[in-house]
Amino acid sequence: MKRSASLPLHVLAALLAVLLIPAVSSAETLTVMNNQGHSLPGTLRDAVYEAEDGDIIVFHHVLDGSTIHPEYTMMVEDKNLTFDASSLPNGITISGDSNKDGVGDLRVFDLSLGANVTMRAITIVDGKADDGTGSGAGRGGLGGGAIYCNQSMLTLEQCTLSGNRAGNGSVDDGGGGSGGAISLFGGR
């Protein structure tokens, strides 16, 4: 007579409990150490690209009071991120003046596809949304020079938005964008 092997009930229950508990991901803290606008390691753009859902992006003390000039709009899609400069006594400024000529030429942040972003103690200046395209089949100017929030959530804590502007309208296709600093489309 063959005997079948079986596990004691308490061992089987413990194994099932371990297998059925979802894996818990732990948030990481990414530190921006370089105020250059490119995708080099340690830049804000690199941190945004490398960040995973739930991560926190902080700024190294050597950047206290400095300005970051990203070369491109920073896209945050479908993830929860926190940008936190609250440990810097003089804060951090992020400028839409990518070529540092004194005139804003790009939108600073584009949040979309269910992003949930919190920003703390950050100043965003000189962001500029795209202008209208014209030529009869185009569109009017866009809004949200600092932040465009498309079907996403945005929380600002002790932040300053200054000198940001919507895009200009085109001659053929309508007016300029609305919301020089922030434009919400299906977000909150």
C-alpha positions as CSV (number, residue, x, y, z in Angstrom):
1,M,0.0,0.0,0.0
2,K,1.4,3.4,-1.1
3,R,1.2,6.2,1.2
4,S,0.7,9.8,-0.1
5,A,2.8,12.6,1.2
6,S,0.9,15.4,2.7
7,L,1.8,18.6,4.5
8,P,0.4,19.4,7.9
9,L,-2.5,21.8,7.6
10,H,-0.8,24.7,9.4
11,V,2.2,24.5,7.0
12,L,-0.1,24.5,4.0
13,A,-2.0,27.5,5.3
14,A,1.3,29.4,5.9
15,L,2.5,28.7,2.4
16,L,-0.8,29.9,0.9
17,A,-0.7,33.1,2.9
18,V,2.8,33.9,1.7
19,L,1.9,33.2,-1.9
20,L,-1.3,35.2,-1.8
21,I,0.2,38.4,-0.2
22,P,1.0,40.8,-3.0
23,A,4.6,42.0,-3.3
24,V,5.0,45.4,-1.6
25,S,7.3,47.8,-3.5
26,S,9.2,50.2,-1.5
27,A,9.6,53.8,-2.7
28,E,13.1,55.0,-3.5
29,T,14.5,58.5,-3.0
30,L,16.3,59.8,-6.0
31,T,18.7,62.8,-5.4
32,V,19.2,65.5,-8.0
33,M,22.8,66.6,-7.7
34,N,23.4,68.5,-10.9
35,N,21.5,71.6,-12.2
36,Q,22.2,71.0,-15.8
37,G,19.2,70.5,-18.0
38,H,20.3,67.4,-19.9
39,S,19.8,63.7,-19.3
40,L,23.1,63.3,-17.5
41,P,23.2,61.2,-14.3
42,G,22.2,63.3,-11.3
43,T,20.1,65.7,-13.3
44,L,16.4,66.4,-12.7
45,R,15.6,65.0,-16.2
46,D,17.5,61.8,-15.4
47,A,15.7,61.4,-12.0
48,V,12.2,61.9,-13.7
49,Y,13.2,59.3,-16.3
50,E,14.5,56.8,-13.8
51,A,11.8,57.2,-11.2
52,E,9.3,54.5,-10.6
53,D,5.8,54.6,-9.2
54,G,5.9,56.0,-5.6
55,D,9.5,57.4,-5.7
56,I,10.5,60.7,-4.2
57,I,12.8,63.1,-6.0
58,V,14.8,65.4,-3.7
59,F,17.5,68.0,-4.3
60,H,21.1,67.9,-2.9
61,H,22.1,70.8,-0.6
62,V,24.7,72.0,-3.2
63,L,21.7,73.1,-5.4
64,D,20.2,75.3,-2.7
65,G,19.0,78.5,-4.3
66,S,20.0,77.5,-7.8
67,T,18.0,77.3,-11.0
68,I,17.5,74.3,-13.3
69,H,17.0,74.9,-17.0
70,P,15.7,71.7,-18.6
71,E,16.2,71.3,-22.3
72,Y,12.9,69.6,-22.8
73,T,9.5,69.4,-21.1
74,M,9.6,66.8,-18.3
75,M,7.0,64.2,-18.9
76,V,5.4,62.3,-16.0
77,E,3.1,59.5,-17.1
78,D,1.1,57.0,-15.2
79,K,3.1,57.1,-11.9
80,N,3.0,58.7,-8.5
81,L,5.9,61.0,-7.8
82,T,6.9,63.5,-5.2
83,F,9.3,66.4,-6.0
84,D,10.5,67.7,-2.6
85,A,12.8,70.7,-2.2
86,S,11.6,71.5,1.4
87,S,15.0,70.7,2.9
88,L,16.7,73.5,1.0
89,P,16.5,76.8,2.9
90,N,16.6,78.9,-0.3
91,G,14.6,76.4,-2.4
92,I,15.1,75.4,-6.0
93,T,13.8,77.0,-9.2
94,I,12.9,75.2,-12.4
95,S,12.8,77.5,-15.4
96,G,11.2,77.0,-18.8
97,D,13.9,79.2,-20.3
98,S,15.9,76.3,-21.7
99,N,18.5,78.3,-23.5
100,K,18.9,80.9,-20.7
101,D,18.2,83.9,-23.0
102,G,15.7,85.4,-20.5
103,V,12.6,84.3,-22.5
104,G,10.6,81.2,-21.6
105,D,10.5,78.8,-24.5
106,L,9.1,75.5,-23.2
107,R,6.5,74.0,-20.9
108,V,8.2,72.7,-17.7
109,F,6.0,69.7,-16.7
110,D,3.5,67.6,-18.6
111,L,1.6,65.2,-16.4
112,S,-0.6,62.7,-18.2
113,L,-2.2,59.2,-18.2
114,G,-3.1,59.1,-14.6
115,A,0.0,60.6,-13.0
116,N,-0.3,61.7,-9.4
117,V,2.3,64.3,-8.6
118,T,3.1,66.3,-5.4
119,M,5.5,69.2,-5.5
120,R,6.9,70.8,-2.3
121,A,8.8,74.0,-2.0
122,I,9.6,74.4,-5.7
123,T,9.4,77.6,-7.8
124,I,8.6,77.2,-11.5
125,V,9.3,80.2,-13.7
126,D,9.2,81.2,-17.4
127,G,7.3,78.2,-18.6
128,K,5.6,78.7,-22.0
129,A,3.0,76.4,-23.7
130,D,3.1,75.9,-27.4
131,D,1.7,78.5,-29.7
132,G,-1.2,77.9,-32.1
133,T,-0.3,76.2,-35.4
134,G,-2.3,78.4,-37.9
135,S,-2.8,77.6,-41.6
136,G,-6.5,77.0,-41.4
137,A,-6.3,73.4,-40.1
138,G,-4.4,74.1,-36.9
139,R,-5.3,74.9,-33.4
140,G,-5.2,77.8,-31.0
141,G,-2.4,78.2,-28.5
142,L,-2.1,75.8,-25.6
143,G,-2.4,76.5,-21.8
144,G,-0.2,75.5,-18.9
145,G,3.2,77.1,-19.4
146,A,4.4,75.7,-16.1
147,I,2.4,72.5,-15.8
148,Y,-0.1,70.8,-18.1
149,C,-2.2,68.3,-16.1
150,N,-4.0,65.9,-18.5
151,Q,-6.2,63.3,-16.7
152,S,-3.8,63.4,-13.7
153,M,-3.7,64.7,-10.1
154,L,-1.4,67.6,-8.9
155,T,-0.7,68.8,-5.4
156,L,1.4,71.9,-4.8
157,E,2.7,72.6,-1.3
158,Q,4.6,75.9,-0.6
159,C,5.3,76.3,-4.4
160,T,5.5,79.5,-6.4
161,L,4.6,79.7,-10.1
162,S,5.7,83.0,-11.7
163,G,6.1,84.4,-15.2
164,N,4.6,81.4,-16.9
165,R,2.4,81.9,-19.9
166,A,0.0,80.2,-22.3
167,G,0.7,79.8,-26.0
168,N,-0.2,82.6,-28.4
169,G,-3.1,82.0,-30.8
170,S,-2.7,81.8,-34.5
171,V,-4.1,84.2,-37.0
172,D,-6.3,81.6,-38.7
173,D,-7.3,79.3,-35.9
174,G,-8.3,81.0,-32.8
175,G,-7.1,82.4,-29.6
176,G,-4.3,81.8,-27.2
177,G,-4.4,79.1,-24.6
178,S,-5.9,79.5,-21.1
179,G,-4.1,79.0,-17.8
180,G,-0.6,80.6,-18.1
181,A,0.7,78.6,-15.1
182,I,-1.4,75.5,-15.0
183,S,-3.8,74.0,-17.4
184,L,-6.1,71.2,-16.2
185,F,-7.8,68.8,-18.6
186,G,-9.7,66.1,-16.9
187,G,-7.4,66.3,-13.9
188,R,-7.5,67.8,-10.4
